């Protein structure tokens, strides 16, 4: 499934679970002090895109899907944002379900391989996403990701299976 239909799919899945997203749930603004493409604001139920770090529309759509996975997780479970395992799990799911670890994306990053390339990419990207988080200040992101990887990688809800 391409990114644009995935945005609608996740938006509808979040709303079907009884959580609210405003009609204009995506905001694109410059965030000069953070090195991220996007983030999900739990306070405002919005996806915030960083206009400084996004290269093109395709990157923006993948980022929106990534952040909507976080929004879905926020809706479906009692997220504890101080728990490294919760953070690792939602990042694993977002990296896996957003399409950011597809072959074309990995090729652009010069990451080549055949055996378990999707899993390697997801683990790498999840560890990168949580590296600077305060809940992980004294922990190794790769170890935290590894501790929940199998269970969280297999969890594709609300999708019936891995989209790739």
N, C-alpha and C positions, 0 to 999 in steps of 0.2 A: 504494500500500500504506500503511495506517495505521501509526502509530508502534508499537503493541504487537506486531503480527506482525513488524515490522522488527527489534525487539529479539531475538526468537527466531531470526529469519533470520540476523542477524549473529552471534549467539552460536553457532549451529550451524555457520556458515561458519568461524569462528575455530577451533572444535574440530575441524572437518574438515581444517584445515590442520595439525593436530597441536599446536596451542597449547592451554594449559589456562586455563580460567576457573573459579574456585570456584563452587559452586552458588549461593552468596550473593554474586555478583560486584558487586552494587550496594550502596553504603553511602550513606546520607543523613545528613550531619552539618553542624553550623554551622561555617562557615569565615569568621569575621569579618574576617580580615586580607587577604582576596583578593576581587576583584570579578569572580568567575566564577560561572557556573551549575554547572559541573562540570569534572572533569578525569579523565584516565585515569592511574592509578598503574602505571607499568611495573614497579615493584618488587614490587607485590602482585597484579598482574593484576586490578585492580578499578576500577570506575567510582565515583568519589566525587562525590556531588551536594551542592551547597551549599544547605542548608535555608533560609538567609537570603535568597538571591536568587531562588529558584524561586517563581513565582506560582501555579501550579496543576499538576494532574496531566498535562495535555497538554504543558506546558512541560517538565516532568520527563521525560516519555517522549522528547520530541525531543532533550533533552540527553543522555539515555542512548544514543540512536542515534548522535548526534554523537560521543560518546566511544567507542562501539563501533567506529566507523570508524577512529578512532585506534588502538584495540586491534587491529583487523584489519591495519592498515598496519604496526604494530609486529611482528605475527606474520609477515607475508608478505615484508617487505624488511628489510635491515640498516639500520635507522633510525639516522641520525647526528643527534642532537638539538642538536648545535652547528652544523649546516649549515642556514643560512637557507632554502635551496631545499627541503630535506626538510620543514622545518616548514611552509613555505608550501604545499607540495603536499598534505600531510595535512590542513591546515586547509581548503584548497579542496575536497578530496574530502568532508570532514566537513560542510561547509556545503552542498554540493551534494546529498549523498545522505541527509542527515538530515531533509529537508523544511522546514528553517528558512527557506528562501527561497521557499516557496510563496506563491501570491497572497494567501491569507488572512493569512499572517504579515506580508507586506510591507504589506498594507492597514492592519494594526494599527500598524505603524511609520510610517504616513503616507508610504510610499514608493510613488509611483504612476508607472507607465510601461508601455509595451507593448513597445517595441523592446528586445530583449535584457535584459529585466528580471531574469530568472533569473541570467544571467551577471554583471550589475552587482551584484546582491545578494551573490552568492557571492564576488566579488572584494572587495567592501566588508567583508563579515563575516570573510573570511579575514585581511584586513589588520588589522582590529580585534583578532582573536584573537592575532595574533603581535606586536602593537605593543609590548607590555611585555616580551617575551622577551629574555633576556640575549644570545642569539646575534645579535640584531638591533640591538644597542645603537647601532652606528654606521651603520645602513642605513635606507633608506626602505622601510617595509613594503609600500607600494603598488607600488614598483618591483620588489621581490623577488617579490611575488605575480604581477605582470605578466610576469616573466621565465619563469615555469613554468605560467602559467594555461592555455593551450590544451591542453597535454598532460595536465595533472592534471584539468582539468574533464572531458575526454573519458574519463578512466579511471573507470569505474563498478564495477569489480570489488569484490565478488563478484556484484553485480547484473548481469543481462544488459544493462541499459540504465538511463538516468536514470529514477528512480522517479516523476518528476513529469510 
